[in-house]
Amino acid sequence: MALPSPLSTPQNIISAPGNPSAMAKPLRVFLLFRAVPVRQYPPVRKVWVISLLLVCFGMSLANAATYSLTTGETVVGELLLSSANDVGIQIKLGDGEYKRFPWSSFSQEDLKKLSSTAKLQPFVEPFIEVTQEERLKKTDVNPVPPDRLDLPAKKSLFAAMFSSGLGIAILLLLYAANIYAGYEISIYRVKPALLVCGVAAVLPLIGPLIFLAMPTKVQPVDEQPAPESAPTEGEAIAAAGAPTEGQDDTNPMRAEGAAHPTSLHISHEAPQKKAAPKEAVFQRGQFTFNRRFFETRFSGFFGAVRRDADKDTVLVFKTAKGEFVGERITRVSANDLHLEVRKGQALEEVTIAFNEVQEIRHKHKSA
């Protein structure tokens, strides 16, 4: 077997300056080295050559990769990460040979592999086709149920009311309203307030309804006939001078020779005593006590000076607070009135609410 020339030995091929095929095509060098008889080189030198060839071959395989294109072709080369942009990337095919490939020319599998590189992910991701299943996985919403409070055990209405402070307060308010309703019903039905309120306290809601259903007892008013007024002096003279049956109605003064009175005098009429007005009684249930009632019935009591029939009369108000005798109503509002009451030589103004009035009597002050 003929020995190769010194320029064709593996040592000369690897160390020859300017030989581009030494690093780009290590496989060819390795096959060439196998054709060279090993026995012609020392053992130490042979080990170094083999190690160097293995390192070059590993580096070439590590940097070079195979990429599948959409056209069906395959490209073997090294990606230049610094040349990546929105359009594509350059691949080194060999020594001094570079070519730019657009992202759309790579297969989906290669694009997904390239997206694992952080620098290439922003450029590659828009070109990766998302399947329907992957889209559903991305948009799938997994609701997380919130922590819910445990509902209390079911109880009856009254048991639930007594189990909380607010419920007890509401029950107390309703109980107080029940007693107050009994008080109002006692005024409306003219019943003893203590009796109605006591029954309402013992029988809530039922007691007030019982008294409300009962009719109002109205005390009959004794109607006394008005005393006949005495005839006046003029009426008495006219009655005395009126002719009766069988008498001559001729005026004796018209007769001839009749003597006329020689002097004139002024007649004096005796003062007549006016009969006291009849007492009028107004009870709750028969009348509605409001502002219009007092303005129409007792209009003469609003003035400072009273005349005619209301001059010597007074109003007696019977209320839940007591009895008040008034001579004048100073003012009246929508819910109450102010009554002028005489106490000794002084006058005092008392406020009386309409809902407290049980009875009103209009009578003469001397009665």
Sequence and secondary structure as in RCSB ss.txt:
>XXXX:A:sequence
MALPSPLSTPQNIISAPGNPSAMAKPLRVFLLFRAVPVRQYPPVRKVWVISLLLVCFGMSLANAATYSLTTGETV
VGELLLSSANDVGIQIKLGDGEYKRFPWSSFSQEDLKKLSSTAKLQPFVEPFIEVTQEERLKKTDVNPVPPDRLD
LPAKKSLFAAMFSSGLGIAILLLLYAANIYAGYEISIYRVKPALLVCGVAAVLPLIGPLIFLAMPTKVQPVDEQP
APESAPTEGEAIAAAGAPTEGQDDTNPMRAEGAAHPTSLHISHEAPQKKAAPKEAVFQRGQFTFNRRFFETRFSG
FFGAVRRDADKDTVLVFKTAKGEFVGERITRVSANDLHLEVRKGQALEEVTIAFNEVQEIRHKHKSA
>XXXX:A:secstr
     GGGSHHHHHH TT THHHH HHHHHHHHHHS GGGS HHHHHHHHHHHHHHHHHHHHH EEEEBTTS EE
EEEEEGGG  SSEEEEEEETTEEEEEEGGGB HHHHHHHTTSTTTHHHHGGGS   HHHHHHHH           
      HHHHHHTSHHHHHHHHHHHHHHHHHHHHHHHHTT  HHHHHHHHHHSTTHHHHHHHHS           
       HHHHHHHHHS  TTS    GGGSTT    S                 EEEEBTTB  SHHHHHHHSGG
GSSSS  GGGTTEEEEEEESS EEEEEEEEEE SSEEEEEEEETTEEEEEEEEGGGEEEEEEEETT 
